[in-house]
Amino acid sequence: MRSERRSGGMRENWKQSDAAWRDPAEIISLWSDAGHVKPGLLKHKVAGNWWDVLDQTGVTLLVTREYEHLAIAMSCNRGRPRTSYIEVPHPSGIAINRRTGRVWMASTRNPNHVIEFRPVTADSGHLKRDATSHARDTLVPARTWFLPGRTYLHELALIGGTLYGNAVGMNAVTRLDPEGALAPEWWPACIDGKRGKPRFENNYLQLNSIAAGKTVRTSFFSASAEKIGARRPGHQNFPVDRRGVIFSGKTREPVCRGLTRPHSARLYRSRIWVDNSGYGEVGYVDGERFACVTAIPAWTRGLCFHGSIAFVGASRVIPRFSNYAPGLDVGKTVCGVFAIDARQGEVLGSITWPGGNQVFAVDWIPGSRGGHFPFEPSDKNTVKRATDLFYSYQTQFRKEQSR
C-alpha cells in the first residue's frame, strides 16, 4: 500500500512537472505567473482624435506600465486600431533603433535586466499563410542580460549607436554591454567626492533620464536634485519642489533649475524638452528656466515626438509619495498617454486605462517595422498564435551581427 501511494505521488509530481513552463508568456518573461493578465488592466477609454492621430502618423507606439508589469503596443491602420502586449517584470526605459526595428527594454527588479527585442522576419515553414502574415514584424525577445539590483536602471538611450542607461542607484550614466559589464561613463560633478572619487554607493540625485545627443558630451540628463543632501530619493521627506535640474553632458553642471521631479528629457528641434512631473507639465528649457507648453491631470513621465506631435505619458500618483507632486490633485490623476500639438500645447487626443497605475516610457517604431508584441487582448487565439510563433520564428539576428 505504501509503495502504491509513493508511486501515485511520483506520477502526480511528474504530471505537474511536465505541464509546467509550457506557456510562451512564462518562458520569454522568465516569470512563472505570466500569461494571466487581469482584463481590467487592458480596458481603456479614448478621448478626442486618439486613433486618428496614430493612423495619420503611421507609427506603432510602445508604452511601458511598470507597476502592472506590462508593455503595450498600439497602432491604427486605416481606421482599424490594434493593441498588443507582453508581460515584463517592472518595465521602465525603452530604446529603439528605428532603422532595424530592434528594441531594448529595461526591467528594474532585483536583479535588473535588459531585454532586446527583434522583429520576426519569417518562419521556418510551420505556420499557415495567414498566421505567417500575422506574425511578421512581431517583436520577440532575442536576448537578455542581467545587472545588479543596485544599478536601479531607468531610461535607455542610443547615443552614437551605443546603448546607454541611467544607473540611478549610482548617480551615473553607463554603457550597457550584453556581456553584463557595468562601467559608468558619465556623472555630474556634484558627486565627485574626496580626491575626485565619485559617490556611486547610493542614489543621491534620482538621475533618471537622457536627452540623447550625438555623443555623451552633447547629451543632457535630468535629476531631482542638483547636489547631495541629507535626505535621499525614496525618503518620503526628500525635498523635491523646484529642486530638479537638467545637467549638461559637457560641463557636468546644471543648465536648467526649478523643476519638480523631472523625467523624460529629450532633444527635439534644438531644444531640451522635459516632463515636469510634479506639476503634470511638459515643456522645454528656455534660457535657464522651464517653459511649460501644456499641463495634464497626471504625473507626466514618458515623452517622444513624431513631427509636431508630442506623445506624453500620464501616471497616477502613488499615495505615499503625494508630496512628490505638489502641483497635482492626487485623487484626480489618470494613467494613459496624451497626444499633444507641441507647437500650441493643444491636446489632440488621449487614451487612458482606468485600472492602470504608472507609465514610464513612451516611444514609437515605424509602422513599416510592425512593432507589435505577441499577445493581443482582442484575439481569442492569442495563446495558440503565440505558441506557434515561438515554435518557428526567425529574425535577422545573425545576419546583422555579422556586419
C-alpha positions, 0 to 999 in steps of 0.5 A, a space after each residue: 500500500 505504501 509503495 502504491 501511494 509513493 508511486 501515485 505521488 511520483 506520477 502526480 509530481 511528474 504530471 505537474 512537472 511536465 505541464 509546467 513552463 509550457 506557456 510562451 508568456 512564462 518562458 520569454 518573461 522568465 516569470 512563472 505567473 505570466 500569461 494571466 493578465 487581469 482584463 481590467 488592466 487592458 480596458 481603456 477609454 479614448 478621448 478626442 482624435 486618439 486613433 486618428 492621430 496614430 493612423 495619420 502618423 503611421 507609427 506603432 507606439 510602445 508604452 511601458 506600465 511598470 507597476 502592472 508589469 506590462 508593455 503595450 503596443 498600439 497602432 491604427 491602420 486605416 481606421 482599424 486600431 490594434 493593441 498588443 502586449 507582453 508581460 515584463 517584470 517592472 518595465 521602465 526605459 525603452 530604446 529603439 533603433 528605428 532603422 532595424 526595428 530592434 528594441 531594448 527594454 529595461 526591467 528594474 527588479 532585483 536583479 535588473 535586466 535588459 531585454 532586446 527585442 527583434 522583429 520576426 522576419 519569417 518562419 521556418 515553414 510551420 505556420 499557415 499563410 495567414 498566421 505567417 502574415 500575422 506574425 511578421 514584424 512581431 517583436 520577440 525577445 532575442 536576448 537578455 542580460 542581467 545587472 545588479 539590483 543596485 544599478 536601479 536602471 531607468 531610461 535607455 538611450 542610443 547615443 552614437 549607436 551605443 546603448 546607454 542607461 541611467 544607473 540611478 542607484 549610482 548617480 551615473 550614466 553607463 554603457 550597457 554591454 550584453 556581456 553584463 559589464 557595468 562601467 559608468 561613463 558619465 556623472 555630474 560633478 556634484 558627486 565627485 567626492 574626496 580626491 575626485 572619487 565619485 559617490 556611486 554607493 547610493 542614489 543621491 540625485 534620482 538621475 533618471 533620464 537622457 536627452 540623447 545627443 550625438 555623443 555623451 558630451 552633447 547629451 543632457 540628463 535630468 535629476 531631482 536634485 542638483 547636489 547631495 543632501 541629507 535626505 535621499 530619493 525614496 525618503 518620503 521627506 526628500 525635498 523635491 519642489 523646484 529642486 530638479 535640474 537638467 545637467 549638461 553632458 559637457 560641463 557636468 553642471 546644471 543648465 536648467 533649475 526649478 523643476 519638480 521631479 523631472 523625467 523624460 528629457 529629450 532633444 527635439 528641434 534644438 531644444 531640451 524638452 522635459 516632463 515636469 512631473 510634479 506639476 503634470 507639465 511638459 515643456 522645454 528649457 528656455 534660457 535657464 528656466 522651464 517653459 511649460 507648453 501644456 499641463 495634464 491631470 497626471 504625473 507626466 513621465 514618458 515623452 517622444 515626438 513624431 513631427 509636431 506631435 508630442 506623445 506624453 505619458 500620464 501616471 497616477 500618483 502613488 499615495 505615499 509619495 503625494 508630496 512628490 507632486 505638489 502641483 497635482 490633485 492626487 485623487 484626480 490623476 489618470 494613467 494613459 498617454 496624451 497626444 499633444 500639438 507641441 507647437 500650441 500645447 493643444 491636446 489632440 487626443 488621449 487614451 487612458 486605462 482606468 485600472 492602470 497605475 504608472 507609465 514610464 516610457 513612451 516611444 514609437 517604431 515605424 509602422 513599416 517595422 510592425 512593432 507589435 508584441 505577441 499577445 493581443 487582448 482582442 484575439 481569442 487565439 492569442 495563446 495558440 498564435 503565440 505558441 506557434 510563433 515561438 515554435 518557428 520564428 526567425 529574425 535577422 539576428 545573425 545576419 546583422 551581427 555579422 556586419 
